[in-house]
């Protein structure tokens, strides 16, 4: 019960802090790969003897098995449904990611979930490969022009 009280207090404190910066839109990024607007989060729920918790959204839906969250006011990364021609494989990837369907000469960026660019390259033709072996395991975004695709690095 003590842990739930602490989590509720943290959420109230964050809500107050975020309300002070009305011009910014804040997001919660979970270790499970979910990104949600803070205004859509109702509360966090955890048992005393558990290292994981659930993010309970307004409306009752939940994101379960969360063990870590980070917060970001990054709004430059807007998820857009990928163009039908843009694809990447394999997904999940451990070493080399192959991207097809982007326009030759366009920039292809790999972004962490907090919006930081970790890799950038230019499409020389319709297909490019990117070595992602050095990236830590986790979720990433591949951005090319107005399209963004999520992928998993093993």
N, C-alpha and C positions, 0 to 999 in steps of 0.2 A: 504494500500500500504506500510505503514511503517513496518508492521509485515512481509510482504513478503521480503522486503529488508533486514531485520534483519536475517530471515531464510537463505536467499541466502548468506549473509556474514558469518553466522555460518558454512554453508556447505563448503564455500571456505576455511575458517580457519581450519576446520577439515581435509579437503583434503590435505592442506599444512602440517599439523601436522602428518597425517598418512603417507604422502610421505617420511617423515624424518625417518621412521622406516620401510624400505623396506622389512626387513626379516619377519615382522609380517603381518598377514592378519587380518584386522579389520572387525567387524560385527556390524550391527545395529539390536537391539532387540526391537520390538515394543510391546506395551501393548495388541495388538490384536493377539499376538502369532507368528508373522512372524519374521524370522531371515534372514537377507540378507547381502551379502558381500558389504562393503562400496564402492568398486570399481564399483558395479553395480547400485549404487544410482546416479541419475542425479541431482535432487533437491527436496526440500520440498515445498509444496504449501498450503497456508492457507489464509482465508479471515480475514480482520481486526476484525470482530465482532464474530469470531468463536473460540471455545476452542479446536477444532480438526483440523487436517491437513492431507494431503495426502503425501505419499512418492512416488515420481515419479521416476521410474526406467529407465535406459537407454533402449531404445526400446519402451518406451511409456506405459508399464503396470504400474498400480498404486496399492498402499495399502492404502485404504481409512479408515476414521474414527479413525485415530491414535491420541491419546492425550498425549502419553509419549513414549520416546525412551531412551534406554541406549546403551552404546557402549562397546564392549568387543574384546579383542585380543585372547580370548580362542579358541584354535584350537584342544584341546584334545577331545572335544565332536564332533564326526563325525556321522551325521545321516546316518544310514544304514537301508535298508528295513528289517523289522523284519522277522525272520525265520517263515515259515508257522506255526510251532508249538507254537511259543511264542504269548500269548495273555493276555489281561488284561480286567477286567470288575469290576464294571460298569465304563463307561466313558461317561460323566463326573462323578466324584466320590465326595462324601461329607465326608465319614467316613472310610470305609474299602475297600481297593483295593485288588482284587484277581488276582494273576498271575499264569498262567499255561504254561506248555510247555518248561520251562527252564530246563537245566540239573541239576539233584540233585548234591548238593555240590558246585554249582556255586554261585558267588556273584550277588546279585540284588541291584542296586543302584537307588535311586530317586535323580535326579539332577534338580536344578533350571535352568532357561534358560541361565544364565551366566556361567553354568558349575560347580557350587558349589554343592558338595554332601550334601544333607539334610537328607537322610535316607539310611541305608545300612543293608542288611540282607543276610543270606545264605539260599539257597534252600535246605530244608531237604529232600523233595521228589519232585514230579512233580508239586505240587501246594503249594503256599504260600500266606498268607494274610498279608497286611501291613496296619497299622493304620495311615492314613494321616489326621485325623481330626484336628491336631494341625497346619497343614500347612496353610499359608494364601491362599486365593483364587487366582487362576491363572493357567498358563500353566507350566507343568513339563515334564521331560524326564525320562523314565524308561529304564535303561541300564542293560542288562544281556549278558555277553560275548561280541559278536560282533554285537548284535542287540540293537536298540534303538527305543522306541515307545513313542510318545507324548501323554499325557493325560491332562485332565482339572480337577482341584480341585475346587469344588463349594464353 
